[in-house]
Amino acid sequence: MGVLIGILITFLVVVLVLWLVNRLPLDGRTKQIAQVIVIIIGIVSLLRHLAVF
């Protein structure tokens, strides 16, 4: 049950950070790079919760 809660919290944090990145007044290229970085960090975090790493 703890793994499921960790995955849910990670997913919610990633969605929140992506929303905040979209709200920042950045140009398109910088915003896209920030989104990719957030998604990669989110995927790594999810894989850690699933005990892959």
CHARMM-style PDB file with segment names, atoms N, HN, CA, C and O in Angstrom:
ATOM      1  N   MET     1       0.824  -1.200   0.000  1.00  0.00      PROA
ATOM      2  CA  MET     1       0.000   0.000   0.000  1.00  0.00      PROA
ATOM      3  C   MET     1       0.868   1.263   0.000  1.00  0.00      PROA
ATOM      4  O   MET     1       0.512   2.272  -0.609  1.00  0.00      PROA
ATOM      5  N   GLY     2       2.001   1.193   0.685  1.00  0.00      PROA
ATOM      6  HN  GLY     2       2.291   0.374   1.179  1.00  0.00      PROA
ATOM      7  CA  GLY     2       2.895   2.345   0.743  1.00  0.00      PROA
ATOM      8  C   GLY     2       3.479   2.708  -0.609  1.00  0.00      PROA
ATOM      9  O   GLY     2       3.695   3.883  -0.905  1.00  0.00      PROA
ATOM     10  N   VAL     3       3.735   1.695  -1.430  1.00  0.00      PROA
ATOM     11  HN  VAL     3       3.559   0.741  -1.189  1.00  0.00      PROA
ATOM     12  CA  VAL     3       4.282   1.938  -2.770  1.00  0.00      PROA
ATOM     13  C   VAL     3       3.263   2.685  -3.619  1.00  0.00      PROA
ATOM     14  O   VAL     3       3.611   3.603  -4.361  1.00  0.00      PROA
ATOM     15  N   LEU     4       2.009   2.284  -3.501  1.00  0.00      PROA
ATOM     16  HN  LEU     4       1.727   1.539  -2.898  1.00  0.00      PROA
ATOM     17  CA  LEU     4       0.950   2.929  -4.273  1.00  0.00      PROA
ATOM     18  C   LEU     4       0.793   4.398  -3.885  1.00  0.00      PROA
ATOM     19  O   LEU     4       0.601   5.257  -4.746  1.00  0.00      PROA
ATOM     20  N   ILE     5       0.874   4.678  -2.602  1.00  0.00      PROA
ATOM     21  HN  ILE     5       1.031   3.980  -1.903  1.00  0.00      PROA
ATOM     22  CA  ILE     5       0.781   6.071  -2.142  1.00  0.00      PROA
ATOM     23  C   ILE     5       1.974   6.877  -2.630  1.00  0.00      PROA
ATOM     24  O   ILE     5       1.814   8.026  -3.042  1.00  0.00      PROA
ATOM     25  N   GLY     6       3.161   6.297  -2.590  1.00  0.00      PROA
ATOM     26  HN  GLY     6       3.291   5.364  -2.255  1.00  0.00      PROA
ATOM     27  CA  GLY     6       4.357   6.977  -3.092  1.00  0.00      PROA
ATOM     28  C   GLY     6       4.267   7.289  -4.566  1.00  0.00      PROA
ATOM     29  O   GLY     6       4.673   8.364  -5.009  1.00  0.00      PROA
ATOM     30  N   ILE     7       3.731   6.343  -5.332  1.00  0.00      PROA
ATOM     31  HN  ILE     7       3.401   5.470  -4.972  1.00  0.00      PROA
ATOM     32  CA  ILE     7       3.568   6.550  -6.774  1.00  0.00      PROA
ATOM     33  C   ILE     7       2.546   7.658  -7.037  1.00  0.00      PROA
ATOM     34  O   ILE     7       2.757   8.512  -7.898  1.00  0.00      PROA
ATOM     35  N   LEU     8       1.459   7.641  -6.304  1.00  0.00      PROA
ATOM     36  HN  LEU     8       1.287   6.948  -5.604  1.00  0.00      PROA
ATOM     37  CA  LEU     8       0.424   8.666  -6.471  1.00  0.00      PROA
ATOM     38  C   LEU     8       0.947  10.052  -6.120  1.00  0.00      PROA
ATOM     39  O   LEU     8       0.689  11.013  -6.844  1.00  0.00      PROA
ATOM     40  N   ILE     9       1.674  10.162  -5.026  1.00  0.00      PROA
ATOM     41  HN  ILE     9       1.884   9.381  -4.438  1.00  0.00      PROA
ATOM     42  CA  ILE     9       2.233  11.457  -4.626  1.00  0.00      PROA
ATOM     43  C   ILE     9       3.240  11.944  -5.664  1.00  0.00      PROA
ATOM     44  O   ILE     9       3.247  13.125  -6.012  1.00  0.00      PROA
ATOM     45  N   THR    10       4.080  11.053  -6.158  1.00  0.00      PROA
ATOM     46  HN  THR    10       4.074  10.094  -5.875  1.00  0.00      PROA
ATOM     47  CA  THR    10       5.052  11.426  -7.188  1.00  0.00      PROA
ATOM     48  C   THR    10       4.347  11.925  -8.438  1.00  0.00      PROA
ATOM     49  O   THR    10       4.741  12.939  -9.013  1.00  0.00      PROA
ATOM     50  N   PHE    11       3.318  11.224  -8.857  1.00  0.00      PROA
ATOM     51  HN  PHE    11       2.998  10.400  -8.390  1.00  0.00      PROA
ATOM     52  CA  PHE    11       2.563  11.631 -10.038  1.00  0.00      PROA
ATOM     53  C   PHE    11       1.939  13.007  -9.843  1.00  0.00      PROA
ATOM     54  O   PHE    11       1.996  13.852 -10.737  1.00  0.00      PROA
ATOM     55  N   LEU    12       1.349  13.231  -8.681  1.00  0.00      PROA
ATOM     56  HN  LEU    12       1.303  12.546  -7.954  1.00  0.00      PROA
ATOM     57  CA  LEU    12       0.726  14.535  -8.414  1.00  0.00      PROA
ATOM     58  C   LEU    12       1.753  15.663  -8.385  1.00  0.00      PROA
ATOM     59  O   LEU    12       1.484  16.761  -8.872  1.00  0.00      PROA
ATOM     60  N   VAL    13       2.924  15.400  -7.817  1.00  0.00      PROA
ATOM     61  HN  VAL    13       3.142  14.508  -7.421  1.00  0.00      PROA
ATOM     62  CA  VAL    13       3.976  16.423  -7.771  1.00  0.00      PROA
ATOM     63  C   VAL    13       4.467  16.744  -9.180  1.00  0.00      PROA
ATOM     64  O   VAL    13       4.686  17.910  -9.508  1.00  0.00      PROA
ATOM     65  N   VAL    14       4.642  15.722 -10.013  1.00  0.00      PROA
ATOM     66  HN  VAL    14       4.464  14.774  -9.746  1.00  0.00      PROA
ATOM     67  CA  VAL    14       5.097  15.952 -11.387  1.00  0.00      PROA
ATOM     68  C   VAL    14       4.076  16.783 -12.156  1.00  0.00      PROA
ATOM     69  O   VAL    14       4.444  17.710 -12.877  1.00  0.00      PROA
ATOM     70  N   VAL    15       2.800  16.456 -12.004  1.00  0.00      PROA
ATOM     71  HN  VAL    15       2.501  15.703 -11.418  1.00  0.00      PROA
ATOM     72  CA  VAL    15       1.755  17.222 -12.688  1.00  0.00      PROA
ATOM     73  C   VAL    15       1.747  18.665 -12.194  1.00  0.00      PROA
ATOM     74  O   VAL    15       1.626  19.590 -12.998  1.00  0.00      PROA
ATOM     75  N   LEU    16       1.874  18.870 -10.893  1.00  0.00      PROA
ATOM     76  HN  LEU    16       1.972  18.119 -10.240  1.00  0.00      PROA
ATOM     77  CA  LEU    16       1.893  20.227 -10.336  1.00  0.00      PROA
ATOM     78  C   LEU    16       3.089  21.024 -10.853  1.00  0.00      PROA
ATOM     79  O   LEU    16       2.942  22.187 -11.227  1.00  0.00      PROA
ATOM     80  N   VAL    17       4.260  20.411 -10.876  1.00  0.00      PROA
ATOM     81  HN  VAL    17       4.380  19.466 -10.572  1.00  0.00      PROA
ATOM     82  CA  VAL    17       5.459  21.119 -11.355  1.00  0.00      PROA
ATOM     83  C   VAL    17       5.344  21.431 -12.844  1.00  0.00      PROA
ATOM     84  O   VAL    17       5.758  22.503 -13.285  1.00  0.00      PROA
ATOM     85  N   LEU    18       4.782  20.495 -13.628  1.00  0.00      PROA
ATOM     86  HN  LEU    18       4.446  19.624 -13.269  1.00  0.00      PROA
ATOM     87  CA  LEU    18       4.586  20.780 -15.050  1.00  0.00      PROA
ATOM     88  C   LEU    18       3.617  21.942 -15.247  1.00  0.00      PROA
ATOM     89  O   LEU    18       3.818  22.770 -16.136  1.00  0.00      PROA
ATOM     90  N   TRP    19       2.583  22.010 -14.438  1.00  0.00      PROA
ATOM     91  HN  TRP    19       2.420  21.337 -13.717  1.00  0.00      PROA
ATOM     92  CA  TRP    19       1.639  23.124 -14.517  1.00  0.00      PROA
ATOM     93  C   TRP    19       2.336  24.443 -14.164  1.00  0.00      PROA
ATOM     94  O   TRP    19       2.121  25.463 -14.820  1.00  0.00      PROA
ATOM     95  N   LEU    20       3.169  24.410 -13.123  1.00  0.00      PROA
ATOM     96  HN  LEU    20       3.344  23.581 -12.591  1.00  0.00      PROA
ATOM     97  CA  LEU    20       3.890  25.624 -12.730  1.00  0.00      PROA
ATOM     98  C   LEU    20       4.881  26.055 -13.804  1.00  0.00      PROA
ATOM     99  O   LEU    20       5.046  27.252 -14.042  1.00  0.00      PROA
ATOM    100  N   VAL    21       5.541  25.104 -14.454  1.00  0.00      PROA
ATOM    101  HN  VAL    21       5.407  24.132 -14.261  1.00  0.00      PROA
ATOM    102  CA  VAL    21       6.478  25.440 -15.533  1.00  0.00      PROA
ATOM    103  C   VAL    21       5.723  26.116 -16.671  1.00  0.00      PROA
ATOM    104  O   VAL    21       6.224  27.069 -17.268  1.00  0.00      PROA
ATOM    105  N   ASN    22       4.522  25.629 -16.976  1.00  0.00      PROA
ATOM    106  HN  ASN    22       4.116  24.854 -16.492  1.00  0.00      PROA
ATOM    107  CA  ASN    22       3.738  26.249 -18.045  1.00  0.00      PROA
ATOM    108  C   ASN    22       3.310  27.661 -17.690  1.00  0.00      PROA
ATOM    109  O   ASN    22       3.094  28.478 -18.585  1.00  0.00      PROA
ATOM    110  N   ARG    23       3.182  27.963 -16.417  1.00  0.00      PROA
ATOM    111  HN  ARG    23       3.358  27.299 -15.690  1.00  0.00      PROA
ATOM    112  CA  ARG    23       2.767  29.297 -15.986  1.00  0.00      PROA
ATOM    113  C   ARG    23       3.921  30.308 -16.000  1.00  0.00      PROA
ATOM    114  O   ARG    23       3.681  31.515 -15.961  1.00  0.00      PROA
ATOM    115  N   LEU    24       5.161  29.832 -16.056  1.00  0.00      PROA
ATOM    116  HN  LEU    24       5.356  28.852 -16.088  1.00  0.00      PROA
ATOM    117  CA  LEU    24       6.313  30.735 -16.043  1.00  0.00      PROA
ATOM    118  C   LEU    24       6.427  31.480 -17.374  1.00  0.00      PROA
ATOM    119  O   LEU    24       6.131  30.926 -18.432  1.00  0.00      PROA
ATOM    120  N   PRO    25       6.852  32.724 -17.308  1.00  0.00      PROA
ATOM    121  CA  PRO    25       7.016  33.499 -18.553  1.00  0.00      PROA
ATOM    122  C   PRO    25       8.359  33.198 -19.231  1.00  0.00      PROA
ATOM    123  O   PRO    25       9.265  34.031 -19.234  1.00  0.00      PROA
ATOM    124  N   LEU    26       8.467  32.017 -19.792  1.00  0.00      PROA
ATOM    125  HN  LEU    26       7.731  31.341 -19.789  1.00  0.00      PROA
ATOM    126  CA  LEU    26       9.689  31.607 -20.475  1.00  0.00      PROA
ATOM    127  C   LEU    26       9.411  31.462 -21.967  1.00  0.00      PROA
ATOM    128  O   LEU    26       8.262  31.335 -22.390  1.00  0.00      PROA
ATOM    129  N   ASP    27      10.494  31.485 -22.762  1.00  0.00      PROA
ATOM    130  HN  ASP    27      11.427  31.588 -22.418  1.00  0.00      PROA
ATOM    131  CA  ASP    27      10.290  31.233 -24.185  1.00  0.00      PROA
ATOM    132  C   ASP    27      10.034  29.741 -24.406  1.00  0.00      PROA
ATOM    133  O   ASP    27      10.228  28.932 -23.499  1.00  0.00      PROA
ATOM    134  N   GLY    28       9.608  29.390 -25.588  1.00  0.00      PROA
ATOM    135  HN  GLY    28       9.450  30.048 -26.325  1.00  0.00      PROA
ATOM    136  CA  GLY    28       9.171  28.031 -25.875  1.00  0.00      PROA
ATOM    137  C   GLY    28      10.243  26.977 -25.684  1.00  0.00      PROA
ATOM    138  O   GLY    28       9.976  25.907 -25.137  1.00  0.00      PROA
ATOM    139  N   ARG    29      11.449  27.272 -26.128  1.00  0.00      PROA
ATOM    140  HN  ARG    29      11.666  28.141 -26.572  1.00  0.00      PROA
ATOM    141  CA  ARG    29      12.543  26.290 -26.044  1.00  0.00      PROA
ATOM    142  C   ARG    29      12.907  26.003 -24.595  1.00  0.00      PROA
ATOM    143  O   ARG    29      13.075  24.843 -24.220  1.00  0.00      PROA
ATOM    144  N   THR    30      13.030  27.035 -23.783  1.00  0.00      PROA
ATOM    145  HN  THR    30      12.893  27.977 -24.088  1.00  0.00      PROA
ATOM    146  CA  THR    30      13.379  26.869 -22.376  1.00  0.00      PROA
ATOM    147  C   THR    30      12.277  26.119 -21.630  1.00  0.00      PROA
ATOM    148  O   THR    30      12.553  25.260 -20.793  1.00  0.00      PROA
ATOM    149  N   LYS    31      11.044  26.449 -21.940  1.00  0.00      PROA
ATOM    150  HN  LYS    31      10.819  27.147 -22.621  1.00  0.00      PROA
ATOM    151  CA  LYS    31       9.910  25.775 -21.303  1.00  0.00      PROA
ATOM    152  C   LYS    31       9.893  24.287 -21.662  1.00  0.00      PROA
ATOM    153  O   LYS    31       9.606  23.445 -20.811  1.00  0.00      PROA
ATOM    154  N   GLN    32      10.198  23.970 -22.910  1.00  0.00      PROA
ATOM    155  HN  GLN    32      10.432  24.654 -23.600  1.00  0.00      PROA
ATOM    156  CA  GLN    32      10.217  22.578 -23.345  1.00  0.00      PROA
ATOM    157  C   GLN    32      11.337  21.807 -22.654  1.00  0.00      PROA
ATOM    158  O   GLN    32      11.139  20.660 -22.254  1.00  0.00      PROA
ATOM    159  N   ILE    33      12.501  22.417 -22.510  1.00  0.00      PROA
ATOM    160  HN  ILE    33      12.661  23.349 -22.835  1.00  0.00      PROA
ATOM    161  CA  ILE    33      13.618  21.770 -21.817  1.00  0.00      PROA
ATOM    162  C   ILE    33      13.259  21.519 -20.360  1.00  0.00      PROA
ATOM    163  O   ILE    33      13.551  20.447 -19.830  1.00  0.00      PROA
ATOM    164  N   ALA    34      12.631  22.490 -19.705  1.00  0.00      PROA
ATOM    165  HN  ALA    34      12.394  23.360 -20.136  1.00  0.00      PROA
ATOM    166  CA  ALA    34      12.225  22.326 -18.315  1.00  0.00      PROA
ATOM    167  C   ALA    34      11.200  21.202 -18.175  1.00  0.00      PROA
ATOM    168  O   ALA    34      11.260  20.429 -17.218  1.00  0.00      PROA
ATOM    169  N   GLN    35      10.267  21.103 -19.111  1.00  0.00      PROA
ATOM    170  HN  GLN    35      10.218  21.731 -19.888  1.00  0.00      PROA
ATOM    171  CA  GLN    35       9.266  20.039 -19.057  1.00  0.00      PROA
ATOM    172  C   GLN    35       9.906  18.663 -19.215  1.00  0.00      PROA
ATOM    173  O   GLN    35       9.531  17.719 -18.519  1.00  0.00      PROA
ATOM    174  N   VAL    36      10.859  18.549 -20.117  1.00  0.00      PROA
ATOM    175  HN  VAL    36      11.163  19.316 -20.682  1.00  0.00      PROA
ATOM    176  CA  VAL    36      11.537  17.269 -20.325  1.00  0.00      PROA
ATOM    177  C   VAL    36      12.312  16.870 -19.075  1.00  0.00      PROA
ATOM    178  O   VAL    36      12.301  15.701 -18.687  1.00  0.00      PROA
ATOM    179  N   ILE    37      12.978  17.820 -18.447  1.00  0.00      PROA
ATOM    180  HN  ILE    37      12.987  18.769 -18.762  1.00  0.00      PROA
ATOM    181  CA  ILE    37      13.729  17.538 -17.225  1.00  0.00      PROA
ATOM    182  C   ILE    37      12.793  17.070 -16.120  1.00  0.00      PROA
ATOM    183  O   ILE    37      13.104  16.108 -15.419  1.00  0.00      PROA
ATOM    184  N   VAL    38      11.656  17.732 -15.954  1.00  0.00      PROA
ATOM    185  HN  VAL    38      11.403  18.514 -16.524  1.00  0.00      PROA
ATOM    186  CA  VAL    38      10.691  17.346 -14.922  1.00  0.00      PROA
ATOM    187  C   VAL    38      10.150  15.950 -15.198  1.00  0.00      PROA
ATOM    188  O   VAL    38      10.007  15.154 -14.270  1.00  0.00      PROA
ATOM    189  N   ILE    39       9.852  15.642 -16.437  1.00  0.00      PROA
ATOM    190  HN  ILE    39       9.968  16.288 -17.190  1.00  0.00      PROA
ATOM    191  CA  ILE    39       9.320  14.312 -16.779  1.00  0.00      PROA
ATOM    192  C   ILE    39      10.368  13.234 -16.525  1.00  0.00      PROA
ATOM    193  O   ILE    39      10.034  12.166 -16.011  1.00  0.00      PROA
ATOM    194  N   ILE    40      11.618  13.487 -16.870  1.00  0.00      PROA
ATOM    195  HN  ILE    40      11.890  14.354 -17.287  1.00  0.00      PROA
ATOM    196  CA  ILE    40      12.681  12.505 -16.624  1.00  0.00      PROA
ATOM    197  C   ILE    40      12.861  12.272 -15.133  1.00  0.00      PROA
ATOM    198  O   ILE    40      12.988  11.127 -14.698  1.00  0.00      PROA
ATOM    199  N   ILE    41      12.873  13.334 -14.349  1.00  0.00      PROA
ATOM    200  HN  ILE    41      12.770  14.264 -14.702  1.00  0.00      PROA
ATOM    201  CA  ILE    41      12.994  13.184 -12.895  1.00  0.00      PROA
ATOM    202  C   ILE    41      11.805  12.414 -12.345  1.00  0.00      PROA
ATOM    203  O   ILE    41      11.970  11.579 -11.456  1.00  0.00      PROA
ATOM    204  N   GLY    42      10.614  12.681 -12.857  1.00  0.00      PROA
ATOM    205  HN  GLY    42      10.480  13.360 -13.579  1.00  0.00      PROA
ATOM    206  CA  GLY    42       9.426  11.963 -12.417  1.00  0.00      PROA
ATOM    207  C   GLY    42       9.493  10.488 -12.745  1.00  0.00      PROA
ATOM    208  O   GLY    42       9.126   9.657 -11.915  1.00  0.00      PROA
ATOM    209  N   ILE    43       9.953  10.141 -13.939  1.00  0.00      PROA
ATOM    210  HN  ILE    43      10.251  10.816 -14.613  1.00  0.00      PROA
ATOM    211  CA  ILE    43      10.071   8.736 -14.326  1.00  0.00      PROA
ATOM    212  C   ILE    43      11.092   8.019 -13.458  1.00  0.00      PROA
ATOM    213  O   ILE    43      10.851   6.894 -13.020  1.00  0.00      PROA
ATOM    214  N   VAL    44      12.226   8.655 -13.204  1.00  0.00      PROA
ATOM    215  HN  VAL    44      12.422   9.569 -13.559  1.00  0.00      PROA
ATOM    216  CA  VAL    44      13.242   8.045 -12.337  1.00  0.00      PROA
ATOM    217  C   VAL    44      12.688   7.841 -10.932  1.00  0.00      PROA
ATOM    218  O   VAL    44      12.932   6.807 -10.311  1.00  0.00      PROA
ATOM    219  N   SER    45      11.955   8.809 -10.438  1.00  0.00      PROA
ATOM    220  HN  SER    45      11.756   9.649 -10.943  1.00  0.00      PROA
ATOM    221  CA  SER    45      11.370   8.685  -9.111  1.00  0.00      PROA
ATOM    222  C   SER    45      10.350   7.550  -9.067  1.00  0.00      PROA
ATOM    223  O   SER    45      10.321   6.780  -8.107  1.00  0.00      PROA
ATOM    224  N   LEU    46       9.519   7.442 -10.093  1.00  0.00      PROA
ATOM    225  HN  LEU    46       9.542   8.068 -10.873  1.00  0.00      PROA
ATOM    226  CA  LEU    46       8.554   6.343 -10.139  1.00  0.00      PROA
ATOM    227  C   LEU    46       9.256   4.988 -10.198  1.00  0.00      PROA
ATOM    228  O   LEU    46       8.818   4.032  -9.557  1.00  0.00      PROA
ATOM    229  N   LEU    47      10.332   4.903 -10.957  1.00  0.00      PROA
ATOM    230  HN  LEU    47      10.688   5.679 -11.478  1.00  0.00      PROA
ATOM    231  CA  LEU    47      11.077   3.651 -11.034  1.00  0.00      PROA
ATOM    232  C   LEU    47      11.721   3.300  -9.692  1.00  0.00      PROA
ATOM    233  O   LEU    47      11.839   2.122  -9.353  1.00  0.00      PROA
ATOM    234  N   ARG    48      12.134   4.301  -8.933  1.00  0.00      PROA
ATOM    235  HN  ARG    48      12.038   5.257  -9.208  1.00  0.00      PROA
ATOM    236  CA  ARG    48      12.681   4.049  -7.602  1.00  0.00      PROA
ATOM    237  C   ARG    48      11.602   3.533  -6.670  1.00  0.00      PROA
ATOM    238  O   ARG    48      11.876   2.662  -5.844  1.00  0.00      PROA
ATOM    239  N   HSD    49      10.376   4.046  -6.778  1.00  0.00      PROA
ATOM    240  HN  HSD    49      10.154   4.753  -7.449  1.00  0.00      PROA
ATOM    241  CA  HSD    49       9.275   3.557  -5.946  1.00  0.00      PROA
ATOM    242  C   HSD    49       8.921   2.109  -6.297  1.00  0.00      PROA
ATOM    243  O   HSD    49       8.482   1.348  -5.435  1.00  0.00      PROA
ATOM    244  N   LEU    50       9.109   1.738  -7.547  1.00  0.00      PROA
ATOM    245  HN  LEU    50       9.466   2.356  -8.247  1.00  0.00      PROA
ATOM    246  CA  LEU    50       8.833   0.369  -7.968  1.00  0.00      PROA
ATOM    247  C   LEU    50      10.011  -0.560  -7.734  1.00  0.00      PROA
ATOM    248  O   LEU    50       9.962  -1.724  -8.130  1.00  0.00      PROA
ATOM    249  N   ALA    51      11.066  -0.071  -7.101  1.00  0.00      PROA
ATOM    250  HN  ALA    51      11.105   0.875  -6.779  1.00  0.00      PROA
ATOM    251  CA  ALA    51      12.259  -0.841  -6.734  1.00  0.00      PROA
ATOM    252  C   ALA    51      13.019  -1.361  -7.958  1.00  0.00      PROA
ATOM    253  O   ALA    51      13.617  -2.436  -7.913  1.00  0.00      PROA
ATOM    254  N   VAL    52      12.991  -0.599  -9.037  1.00  0.00      PROA
ATOM    255  HN  VAL    52      12.505   0.274  -9.073  1.00  0.00      PROA
ATOM    256  CA  VAL    52      13.784  -0.963 -10.212  1.00  0.00      PROA
ATOM    257  C   VAL    52      15.229  -0.542  -9.994  1.00  0.00      PROA
ATOM    258  O   VAL    52      16.150  -1.235 -10.427  1.00  0.00      PROA
ATOM    259  N   PHE    53      15.434   0.580  -9.332  1.00  0.00      PROA
ATOM    260  HN  PHE    53      14.686   1.143  -8.980  1.00  0.00      PROA
ATOM    261  CA  PHE    53      16.788   1.053  -9.001  1.00  0.00      PROA
ATOM    262  C   PHE    53      17.087   0.745  -7.572  1.00  0.00      PROA
ATOM    263  OT1 PHE    53      18.174   1.058  -7.087  1.00  0.00      PROA
TER     264      PHE     53
END
